[in-house]
């Protein structure tokens, strides 16, 4: 049994080390960096059209070279096109092989977690992520197949010659299959993934669901955007960190302060101050664990926080405003309720509306949060919340330092505010592009208005994704039209001969 486990570990390490090499090559030359997967077919189109233009006659300067090479200018360009497409196929093989290794590493990691009784298949989003990985591999296989057919058709031109109609039809078919190959590849570039980096699946993962009310705000937000593999590791990390929390420190408060401090560190909080703040909730072993954890290193945390910040900029802008108010000693808008709301200025696909409410009084209060908009679905949303008093008054009317000993600083107050406050997270679906408005009201149960905000945003599609989707559709349409045109020309030739 031990030998079998050792063999499995050796196989996993072999896959991971192999992927590391191929991913570095892929990132530098193939799919990123030099981007040969885009450059090579673009050059092949130029040489193919050049061959078509000079199919009947060669340029004058080539006439001196042609007797020596025994090759017309058009056929020389066809030869160059063949070399370029051969390089295109090699880069596709490299890219597909890297993708295959990433998926194999993903499946191996899933099996390892299953053996440890951590079934990631039951987590939200696993099936969608697994389907995305396999569908990308399928499209890579299809793209490679089209490229192989394209170069085989190009070889046929050497037998029939480009001056003949059949030669030009073969060139058109080769061009069409190259376009189809490029169209399949373009459709896979929107959500890239790899297993070489711990955070390599974050961009490929699309959270299918999120809580409407966040209990542990930072923790819930981070877990929502983590892919199933990373989320499984985070659950273990959270349990481990709880065993190192100082006595009389609430576990939820400690976790929120940990993530809040890591976020502030990503924004420039120096390492020494960060350690000082974490030392208020963690013992020495806990500090060592944060510094030396094999999975959640500081670099990984910075990548995770940056990904969450890109996905939910409104949340971080909102807490940034609250931190500025705390640092400047500003009072709340209403005397006994902290109320802040924010939504991204430019909306893509769906709008993330965040609302923070906290009762500063000594008595519980029941309020109604109402969201109204003619431009988003749902058009009218009302939610009733019971706001209990916090353990202490998490606000201060005097200016506070960002970090200091104890909880009388911005980080401590903010962590307590997030723990005892109520954070609502609503996803609003836009109905049209252009300018849009959202009205957010905080009301008494009787309907009396306590405070209201109106947010103006702009709804539009993501530029890069729109370009990629349009490019993929255009390439597939051109490839399909080229195939239809080639068949039509051949059929017409047959009927003309009759």
Secondary structure as GFF3:
##gff-version 3
##sequence-region A 1 498
A	DSSP	alpha_helix	2	25	.	.	.	ID=ss1
A	DSSP	pi_helix	26	30	.	.	.	ID=ss2
A	DSSP	alpha_helix	36	53	.	.	.	ID=ss3
A	DSSP	alpha_helix	60	69	.	.	.	ID=ss4
A	DSSP	alpha_helix	73	115	.	.	.	ID=ss5
A	DSSP	three_ten_helix	120	122	.	.	.	ID=ss6
A	DSSP	alpha_helix	126	160	.	.	.	ID=ss7
A	DSSP	alpha_helix	165	186	.	.	.	ID=ss8
A	DSSP	beta_strand	213	214	.	.	.	ID=ss9
A	DSSP	alpha_helix	217	225	.	.	.	ID=ss10
A	DSSP	alpha_helix	228	242	.	.	.	ID=ss11
A	DSSP	alpha_helix	251	266	.	.	.	ID=ss12
A	DSSP	alpha_helix	271	278	.	.	.	ID=ss13
A	DSSP	alpha_helix	284	292	.	.	.	ID=ss14
A	DSSP	alpha_helix	298	311	.	.	.	ID=ss15
A	DSSP	alpha_helix	313	328	.	.	.	ID=ss16
A	DSSP	beta_strand	337	343	.	.	.	ID=ss17
A	DSSP	beta_strand	346	347	.	.	.	ID=ss18
A	DSSP	beta_strand	351	359	.	.	.	ID=ss19
A	DSSP	beta_strand	365	372	.	.	.	ID=ss20
A	DSSP	beta_strand	376	377	.	.	.	ID=ss21
A	DSSP	beta_strand	380	387	.	.	.	ID=ss22
A	DSSP	alpha_helix	410	420	.	.	.	ID=ss23
A	DSSP	beta_strand	422	430	.	.	.	ID=ss24
A	DSSP	beta_strand	434	444	.	.	.	ID=ss25
A	DSSP	beta_strand	449	459	.	.	.	ID=ss26
A	DSSP	alpha_helix	463	497	.	.	.	ID=ss27
###
